């Protein structure tokens, strides 16, 4: 268990992920004036927890293991896939869910096929992804300066 808690790359990535989740709550409150505590563990929102996690992981691998290592290459390509997916594929899936829910509401009012709505907040806007990646970078640099 001691080895787990001494894994600086893992600890850095988890801290960045938690920071993004914690920040989503007051940012959403500022925009909606409603406290939504479930945002801590939900997809979507500002900043992107996925982006923060994988960006922190990638930079921490580079700082602690070296930027010319195979593991850094894996961390970097994983980060690129997740960032693209968060702002691309998952975002489009959320937009599709929003449109399908609208169609069901309009055409089947009073005659619902199913009361289950599709989850509309699946992905992120590019701004949310960039904010998450930036937060991951900042968290990693701060932790590395303290703990290297």
N, C-alpha and C positions, 0 to 999 in steps of 0.2 A: 504494500500500500504506500510505503514511503517513496518508492520509485515513481508511482503515479503522481504524487503531489510535488515531485521534483522535476517533472516534465515541463520545462519552461514554455515550450511551444504550445502544448495543450492548455496550460493555465492561461497563457496570453490570449489564445483564441476564445476560450470560454469567457474570460473577462470582457473581451470586446463584444461578444454575443450578448452577454447580460447587460452591458452598458447600453447597447442599442435597444434592447427590450425595455429597459427602465426608461430610457428617453422617449420611447414611443408614447407613453402614457401622458406626460405633461404636454408634449407637442400636440397630440390629438385633443387634449382638453382645451388648449389654447385656440384650436380651430373650431371645436364643436361645443365647448362649454359643458361637456359631459365627461365624467370619469369612467373610463373603460379599462378596468384592471385586467381583463382577459387579453388585452393587446400584448401583454408581456410574453405570452406563448402562442400568439396567432401569426399567421402569415399576412403579408402586406403591411402597409404603414410606413411612417417616416421615423427613423431611418431603417433601412433594410438590415435585419439581423443576419440574413444569409450572407449578404455582401460583407458585413462587418466581420463575421466569423472567418470566412475563407480568405479575406484580404489580410486579416491579422495573422492567420495561420501561414500564409505565403511569406509575408515579411519576416515573421518570427523564425521560420525555417531558414530563410536566407541569413538573418543576423546570427543565429545560434549555430547553424550547420555549414553555412557558406553558400554564396550565390552561384558557385560553379559546381554544385553537387547534383546528382540525379534526383535526389529527394526534393530539391528546390524546383527542378523542372516539373516534377509531378504536382507539387503544390501550386506552381504558377498556372499550369494548364487547367487544373481543377478550378482555380479561382476564375479563370476566363470563362469556362463553361457555366459556372454558377451565376456569374454576373450577366452573361448573355441570356441565360434561361430566366433569371429573375425579371429582367426588363423586357424580354421578348416573348418566349413561349408562354410562360405563366401569366404574363400581363394580358396576352390575347385570350387565353382561356378564361380569365376573369371577365373580360369584356364580352365574350360570347355568353357566359353565364348571365350577365346583366341583361343582355338582349333577350335571351330565352325567357328569363323571369318576366320581363316586360310583356313579351308576346303572350305568355300564359295568363298574366293578369288582365290584359286587354281582351283577348279572344275567349277566354273561358271564365269570365266573371260570373259567379253564381253556379258554375258547373265545373268546379276544380277537378282536374285529373289527379293531382297530387298536391298535398299541402306543403310538401318539402320543396323549399327553394334551393337553387344551386348556390354554392358559395361564390360570391362575386369578387372578393378581395383575395386573389390568389397570387398575383404578381405585384410588381412595383413599377412606378414611373422611373424614367431615367434619373430624375432628381433624387428619388429615394435610394436608388442603387448607388449613385455617386456619394451621397451623404453617408450611407453605410460603409462604403469602401474607405472614405476619408476618416470616419470614426475608427475603423479597424487599423488604419495606418497610424493615427495619433495614439491610440491605446498601446499599440505595439512599441512605438518609439519611447513612450513614457515608461512602460514596463521595462524595456531593454535598458534604458538609462539608469533605472533604479536597480535592476537585477541582472547585471552581466559580469 
